Amino acid sequence: MLTSSNEGPDIEACFALGANSYIVKPVDSDNFFKAIKEIGLYWMVFSQSAHP
């Protein structure tokens, strides 16, 4: 989940609905683009698929 909310109930609801990651996006555009790049790296390197 990529969102602007850092509220506990929102985080809990997302995990209850099956999210496997919760990331609060930065509001500053430079930091946002840096975060997106790092998220891409995270998914490519660390994320495991349910289907090998």
PyMOL Python script that loads the backbone (N, CA, C, O; Angstrom):
from pymol import cmd

cmd.read_pdbstr("""\
ATOM      1  N   MET A   1       0.851  -1.163   0.000  1.00  0.00           N
ATOM      2  CA  MET A   1       0.000   0.000   0.000  1.00  0.00           C
ATOM      3  C   MET A   1       0.897   1.225   0.000  1.00  0.00           C
ATOM      4  O   MET A   1       1.782   1.344   0.847  1.00  0.00           O
ATOM      5  N   LEU A   2       0.682   2.123  -0.925  1.00  0.00           N
ATOM      6  CA  LEU A   2       1.364   3.418  -0.963  1.00  0.00           C
ATOM      7  C   LEU A   2       0.297   4.471  -0.720  1.00  0.00           C
ATOM      8  O   LEU A   2      -0.649   4.598  -1.498  1.00  0.00           O
ATOM      9  N   THR A   3       0.453   5.230   0.365  1.00  0.00           N
ATOM     10  CA  THR A   3      -0.602   6.138   0.789  1.00  0.00           C
ATOM     11  C   THR A   3      -0.031   7.376   1.469  1.00  0.00           C
ATOM     12  O   THR A   3       1.163   7.430   1.766  1.00  0.00           O
ATOM     13  N   SER A   4      -0.861   8.344   1.709  1.00  0.00           N
ATOM     14  CA  SER A   4      -0.442   9.540   2.440  1.00  0.00           C
ATOM     15  C   SER A   4      -0.850   9.464   3.916  1.00  0.00           C
ATOM     16  O   SER A   4      -0.508  10.345   4.705  1.00  0.00           O
ATOM     17  N   SER A   5      -1.577   8.417   4.278  1.00  0.00           N
ATOM     18  CA  SER A   5      -2.080   8.288   5.650  1.00  0.00           C
ATOM     19  C   SER A   5      -1.088   7.552   6.545  1.00  0.00           C
ATOM     20  O   SER A   5      -0.545   6.511   6.176  1.00  0.00           O
ATOM     21  N   ASN A   6      -0.869   8.111   7.716  1.00  0.00           N
ATOM     22  CA  ASN A   6      -0.028   7.469   8.720  1.00  0.00           C
ATOM     23  C   ASN A   6      -0.858   7.147   9.969  1.00  0.00           C
ATOM     24  O   ASN A   6      -0.320   7.030  11.070  1.00  0.00           O
ATOM     25  N   GLU A   7      -2.160   7.007   9.783  1.00  0.00           N
ATOM     26  CA  GLU A   7      -3.089   6.759  10.880  1.00  0.00           C
ATOM     27  C   GLU A   7      -3.176   5.264  11.202  1.00  0.00           C
ATOM     28  O   GLU A   7      -3.326   4.435  10.305  1.00  0.00           O
ATOM     29  N   GLY A   8      -3.080   4.938  12.468  1.00  0.00           N
ATOM     30  CA  GLY A   8      -3.124   3.548  12.910  1.00  0.00           C
ATOM     31  C   GLY A   8      -4.287   2.741  12.371  1.00  0.00           C
ATOM     32  O   GLY A   8      -4.078   1.631  11.881  1.00  0.00           O
ATOM     33  N   PRO A   9      -5.515   3.260  12.444  1.00  0.00           N
ATOM     34  CA  PRO A   9      -6.655   2.486  11.922  1.00  0.00           C
ATOM     35  C   PRO A   9      -6.547   2.196  10.417  1.00  0.00           C
ATOM     36  O   PRO A   9      -6.953   1.129   9.958  1.00  0.00           O
ATOM     37  N   ASP A  10      -6.003   3.142   9.663  1.00  0.00           N
ATOM     38  CA  ASP A  10      -5.823   2.914   8.223  1.00  0.00           C
ATOM     39  C   ASP A  10      -4.810   1.806   7.974  1.00  0.00           C
ATOM     40  O   ASP A  10      -5.014   0.946   7.117  1.00  0.00           O
ATOM     41  N   ILE A  11      -3.713   1.834   8.732  1.00  0.00           N
ATOM     42  CA  ILE A  11      -2.678   0.813   8.596  1.00  0.00           C
ATOM     43  C   ILE A  11      -3.250  -0.562   8.943  1.00  0.00           C
ATOM     44  O   ILE A  11      -3.060  -1.529   8.206  1.00  0.00           O
ATOM     45  N   GLU A  12      -3.946  -0.635  10.064  1.00  0.00           N
ATOM     46  CA  GLU A  12      -4.542  -1.905  10.491  1.00  0.00           C
ATOM     47  C   GLU A  12      -5.541  -2.428   9.457  1.00  0.00           C
ATOM     48  O   GLU A  12      -5.563  -3.624   9.167  1.00  0.00           O
ATOM     49  N   ALA A  13      -6.362  -1.543   8.903  1.00  0.00           N
ATOM     50  CA  ALA A  13      -7.359  -1.958   7.915  1.00  0.00           C
ATOM     51  C   ALA A  13      -6.697  -2.522   6.662  1.00  0.00           C
ATOM     52  O   ALA A  13      -7.152  -3.525   6.113  1.00  0.00           O
ATOM     53  N   CYS A  14      -5.631  -1.882   6.216  1.00  0.00           N
ATOM     54  CA  CYS A  14      -4.948  -2.365   5.006  1.00  0.00           C
ATOM     55  C   CYS A  14      -4.365  -3.758   5.213  1.00  0.00           C
ATOM     56  O   CYS A  14      -4.507  -4.627   4.353  1.00  0.00           O
ATOM     57  N   PHE A  15      -3.709  -3.974   6.357  1.00  0.00           N
ATOM     58  CA  PHE A  15      -3.169  -5.303   6.623  1.00  0.00           C
ATOM     59  C   PHE A  15      -4.282  -6.330   6.792  1.00  0.00           C
ATOM     60  O   PHE A  15      -4.127  -7.477   6.374  1.00  0.00           O
ATOM     61  N   ALA A  16      -5.386  -5.941   7.389  1.00  0.00           N
ATOM     62  CA  ALA A  16      -6.528  -6.851   7.554  1.00  0.00           C
ATOM     63  C   ALA A  16      -7.117  -7.238   6.203  1.00  0.00           C
ATOM     64  O   ALA A  16      -7.662  -8.331   6.049  1.00  0.00           O
ATOM     65  N   LEU A  17      -7.007  -6.342   5.226  1.00  0.00           N
ATOM     66  CA  LEU A  17      -7.535  -6.612   3.884  1.00  0.00           C
ATOM     67  C   LEU A  17      -6.526  -7.327   2.987  1.00  0.00           C
ATOM     68  O   LEU A  17      -6.821  -7.617   1.828  1.00  0.00           O
ATOM     69  N   GLY A  18      -5.330  -7.612   3.524  1.00  0.00           N
ATOM     70  CA  GLY A  18      -4.375  -8.417   2.761  1.00  0.00           C
ATOM     71  C   GLY A  18      -3.135  -7.704   2.261  1.00  0.00           C
ATOM     72  O   GLY A  18      -2.326  -8.312   1.560  1.00  0.00           O
ATOM     73  N   ALA A  19      -2.959  -6.442   2.594  1.00  0.00           N
ATOM     74  CA  ALA A  19      -1.742  -5.747   2.166  1.00  0.00           C
ATOM     75  C   ALA A  19      -0.534  -6.424   2.798  1.00  0.00           C
ATOM     76  O   ALA A  19      -0.607  -6.886   3.937  1.00  0.00           O
ATOM     77  N   ASN A  20       0.577  -6.486   2.069  1.00  0.00           N
ATOM     78  CA  ASN A  20       1.777  -7.079   2.644  1.00  0.00           C
ATOM     79  C   ASN A  20       2.854  -6.042   2.928  1.00  0.00           C
ATOM     80  O   ASN A  20       3.939  -6.372   3.406  1.00  0.00           O
ATOM     81  N   SER A  21       2.542  -4.775   2.626  1.00  0.00           N
ATOM     82  CA  SER A  21       3.469  -3.686   2.903  1.00  0.00           C
ATOM     83  C   SER A  21       2.673  -2.388   2.963  1.00  0.00           C
ATOM     84  O   SER A  21       1.687  -2.228   2.244  1.00  0.00           O
ATOM     85  N   TYR A  22       3.100  -1.460   3.818  1.00  0.00           N
ATOM     86  CA  TYR A  22       2.402  -0.188   3.980  1.00  0.00           C
ATOM     87  C   TYR A  22       3.455   0.907   3.977  1.00  0.00           C
ATOM     88  O   TYR A  22       4.295   0.965   4.875  1.00  0.00           O
ATOM     89  N   ILE A  23       3.414   1.763   2.987  1.00  0.00           N
ATOM     90  CA  ILE A  23       4.413   2.818   2.830  1.00  0.00           C
ATOM     91  C   ILE A  23       3.710   4.169   2.760  1.00  0.00           C
ATOM     92  O   ILE A  23       2.817   4.376   1.938  1.00  0.00           O
ATOM     93  N   VAL A  24       4.125   5.084   3.633  1.00  0.00           N
ATOM     94  CA  VAL A  24       3.576   6.441   3.627  1.00  0.00           C
ATOM     95  C   VAL A  24       4.434   7.274   2.677  1.00  0.00           C
ATOM     96  O   VAL A  24       5.639   7.425   2.881  1.00  0.00           O
ATOM     97  N   LYS A  25       3.799   7.810   1.641  1.00  0.00           N
ATOM     98  CA  LYS A  25       4.558   8.542   0.631  1.00  0.00           C
ATOM     99  C   LYS A  25       4.940   9.933   1.126  1.00  0.00           C
ATOM    100  O   LYS A  25       4.158  10.601   1.801  1.00  0.00           O
ATOM    101  N   PRO A  26       6.147  10.356   0.783  1.00  0.00           N
ATOM    102  CA  PRO A  26       6.588  11.710   1.132  1.00  0.00           C
ATOM    103  C   PRO A  26       5.783  12.752   0.341  1.00  0.00           C
ATOM    104  O   PRO A  26       5.370  12.493  -0.789  1.00  0.00           O
ATOM    105  N   VAL A  27       5.565  13.914   0.933  1.00  0.00           N
ATOM    106  CA  VAL A  27       4.823  14.967   0.238  1.00  0.00           C
ATOM    107  C   VAL A  27       5.733  15.814  -0.646  1.00  0.00           C
ATOM    108  O   VAL A  27       5.266  16.398  -1.624  1.00  0.00           O
ATOM    109  N   ASP A  28       7.014  15.891  -0.323  1.00  0.00           N
ATOM    110  CA  ASP A  28       7.979  16.637  -1.126  1.00  0.00           C
ATOM    111  C   ASP A  28       8.277  15.853  -2.411  1.00  0.00           C
ATOM    112  O   ASP A  28       8.560  14.657  -2.344  1.00  0.00           O
ATOM    113  N   SER A  29       8.218  16.505  -3.571  1.00  0.00           N
ATOM    114  CA  SER A  29       8.348  15.785  -4.839  1.00  0.00           C
ATOM    115  C   SER A  29       9.705  15.095  -5.000  1.00  0.00           C
ATOM    116  O   SER A  29       9.754  13.977  -5.512  1.00  0.00           O
ATOM    117  N   ASP A  30      10.797  15.718  -4.585  1.00  0.00           N
ATOM    118  CA  ASP A  30      12.114  15.079  -4.704  1.00  0.00           C
ATOM    119  C   ASP A  30      12.176  13.806  -3.867  1.00  0.00           C
ATOM    120  O   ASP A  30      12.663  12.774  -4.330  1.00  0.00           O
ATOM    121  N   ASN A  31      11.688  13.882  -2.651  1.00  0.00           N
ATOM    122  CA  ASN A  31      11.674  12.706  -1.780  1.00  0.00           C
ATOM    123  C   ASN A  31      10.683  11.658  -2.267  1.00  0.00           C
ATOM    124  O   ASN A  31      10.901  10.460  -2.084  1.00  0.00           O
ATOM    125  N   PHE A  32       9.601  12.104  -2.881  1.00  0.00           N
ATOM    126  CA  PHE A  32       8.624  11.165  -3.435  1.00  0.00           C
ATOM    127  C   PHE A  32       9.255  10.334  -4.540  1.00  0.00           C
ATOM    128  O   PHE A  32       9.123   9.110  -4.544  1.00  0.00           O
ATOM    129  N   PHE A  33       9.942  10.982  -5.479  1.00  0.00           N
ATOM    130  CA  PHE A  33      10.559  10.253  -6.587  1.00  0.00           C
ATOM    131  C   PHE A  33      11.681   9.333  -6.093  1.00  0.00           C
ATOM    132  O   PHE A  33      11.873   8.246  -6.638  1.00  0.00           O
ATOM    133  N   LYS A  34      12.408   9.755  -5.082  1.00  0.00           N
ATOM    134  CA  LYS A  34      13.445   8.908  -4.492  1.00  0.00           C
ATOM    135  C   LYS A  34      12.802   7.683  -3.846  1.00  0.00           C
ATOM    136  O   LYS A  34      13.298   6.566  -3.992  1.00  0.00           O
ATOM    137  N   ALA A  35      11.710   7.892  -3.140  1.00  0.00           N
ATOM    138  CA  ALA A  35      11.011   6.780  -2.485  1.00  0.00           C
ATOM    139  C   ALA A  35      10.480   5.786  -3.515  1.00  0.00           C
ATOM    140  O   ALA A  35      10.577   4.576  -3.313  1.00  0.00           O
ATOM    141  N   ILE A  36       9.923   6.284  -4.612  1.00  0.00           N
ATOM    142  CA  ILE A  36       9.400   5.397  -5.662  1.00  0.00           C
ATOM    143  C   ILE A  36      10.522   4.542  -6.231  1.00  0.00           C
ATOM    144  O   ILE A  36      10.336   3.348  -6.465  1.00  0.00           O
ATOM    145  N   LYS A  37      11.667   5.135  -6.453  1.00  0.00           N
ATOM    146  CA  LYS A  37      12.821   4.388  -6.968  1.00  0.00           C
ATOM    147  C   LYS A  37      13.220   3.294  -5.980  1.00  0.00           C
ATOM    148  O   LYS A  37      13.478   2.158  -6.376  1.00  0.00           O
ATOM    149  N   GLU A  38      13.270   3.640  -4.698  1.00  0.00           N
ATOM    150  CA  GLU A  38      13.651   2.662  -3.681  1.00  0.00           C
ATOM    151  C   GLU A  38      12.598   1.572  -3.508  1.00  0.00           C
ATOM    152  O   GLU A  38      12.938   0.421  -3.234  1.00  0.00           O
ATOM    153  N   ILE A  39      11.334   1.922  -3.664  1.00  0.00           N
ATOM    154  CA  ILE A  39      10.259   0.925  -3.587  1.00  0.00           C
ATOM    155  C   ILE A  39      10.414  -0.075  -4.734  1.00  0.00           C
ATOM    156  O   ILE A  39      10.247  -1.279  -4.538  1.00  0.00           O
ATOM    157  N   GLY A  40      10.729   0.421  -5.920  1.00  0.00           N
ATOM    158  CA  GLY A  40      10.951  -0.467  -7.063  1.00  0.00           C
ATOM    159  C   GLY A  40      12.077  -1.448  -6.784  1.00  0.00           C
ATOM    160  O   GLY A  40      11.966  -2.634  -7.096  1.00  0.00           O
ATOM    161  N   LEU A  41      13.153  -0.960  -6.203  1.00  0.00           N
ATOM    162  CA  LEU A  41      14.273  -1.826  -5.853  1.00  0.00           C
ATOM    163  C   LEU A  41      13.849  -2.862  -4.819  1.00  0.00           C
ATOM    164  O   LEU A  41      14.195  -4.038  -4.931  1.00  0.00           O
ATOM    165  N   TYR A  42      13.110  -2.426  -3.827  1.00  0.00           N
ATOM    166  CA  TYR A  42      12.599  -3.339  -2.796  1.00  0.00           C
ATOM    167  C   TYR A  42      11.815  -4.484  -3.432  1.00  0.00           C
ATOM    168  O   TYR A  42      12.054  -5.649  -3.117  1.00  0.00           O
ATOM    169  N   TRP A  43      10.886  -4.158  -4.322  1.00  0.00           N
ATOM    170  CA  TRP A  43      10.046  -5.194  -4.926  1.00  0.00           C
ATOM    171  C   TRP A  43      10.853  -6.117  -5.825  1.00  0.00           C
ATOM    172  O   TRP A  43      10.588  -7.318  -5.874  1.00  0.00           O
ATOM    173  N   MET A  44      11.825  -5.579  -6.532  1.00  0.00           N
ATOM    174  CA  MET A  44      12.624  -6.407  -7.441  1.00  0.00           C
ATOM    175  C   MET A  44      13.567  -7.341  -6.689  1.00  0.00           C
ATOM    176  O   MET A  44      13.800  -8.466  -7.131  1.00  0.00           O
ATOM    177  N   VAL A  45      14.117  -6.886  -5.550  1.00  0.00           N
ATOM    178  CA  VAL A  45      15.142  -7.652  -4.847  1.00  0.00           C
ATOM    179  C   VAL A  45      14.574  -8.526  -3.729  1.00  0.00           C
ATOM    180  O   VAL A  45      14.955  -9.690  -3.606  1.00  0.00           O
ATOM    181  N   PHE A  46      13.669  -7.983  -2.914  1.00  0.00           N
ATOM    182  CA  PHE A  46      13.261  -8.665  -1.701  1.00  0.00           C
ATOM    183  C   PHE A  46      11.908  -9.355  -1.753  1.00  0.00           C
ATOM    184  O   PHE A  46      11.683 -10.320  -1.022  1.00  0.00           O
ATOM    185  N   SER A  47      11.011  -8.885  -2.592  1.00  0.00           N
ATOM    186  CA  SER A  47       9.658  -9.428  -2.604  1.00  0.00           C
ATOM    187  C   SER A  47       9.645 -10.837  -3.201  1.00  0.00           C
ATOM    188  O   SER A  47      10.297 -11.102  -4.211  1.00  0.00           O
ATOM    189  N   GLN A  48       8.905 -11.717  -2.572  1.00  0.00           N
ATOM    190  CA  GLN A  48       8.768 -13.086  -3.041  1.00  0.00           C
ATOM    191  C   GLN A  48       7.373 -13.285  -3.617  1.00  0.00           C
ATOM    192  O   GLN A  48       6.380 -12.865  -3.024  1.00  0.00           O
ATOM    193  N   SER A  49       7.308 -13.911  -4.744  1.00  0.00           N
ATOM    194  CA  SER A  49       6.032 -14.200  -5.389  1.00  0.00           C
ATOM    195  C   SER A  49       5.399 -15.444  -4.789  1.00  0.00           C
ATOM    196  O   SER A  49       6.105 -16.350  -4.346  1.00  0.00           O
ATOM    197  N   ALA A  50       4.094 -15.493  -4.772  1.00  0.00           N
ATOM    198  CA  ALA A  50       3.383 -16.683  -4.315  1.00  0.00           C
ATOM    199  C   ALA A  50       3.492 -17.800  -5.341  1.00  0.00           C
ATOM    200  O   ALA A  50       3.270 -18.970  -5.028  1.00  0.00           O
ATOM    201  N   HIS A  51       3.837 -17.427  -6.573  1.00  0.00           N
ATOM    202  CA  HIS A  51       3.933 -18.404  -7.669  1.00  0.00           C
ATOM    203  C   HIS A  51       5.385 -18.418  -8.178  1.00  0.00           C
ATOM    204  O   HIS A  51       5.811 -17.484  -8.857  1.00  0.00           O
ATOM    205  N   PRO A  52       6.140 -19.474  -7.850  1.00  0.00           N
ATOM    206  CA  PRO A  52       7.550 -19.544  -8.282  1.00  0.00           C
ATOM    207  C   PRO A  52       7.753 -19.610  -9.754  1.00  0.00           C
ATOM    208  O   PRO A  52       8.892 -19.671 -10.218  1.00  0.00           O
TER     209      PRO A  52
END
""", "prot")
cmd.dss("prot")
cmd.show_as("cartoon", "prot")
cmd.util.cbc("prot")
cmd.orient("prot")
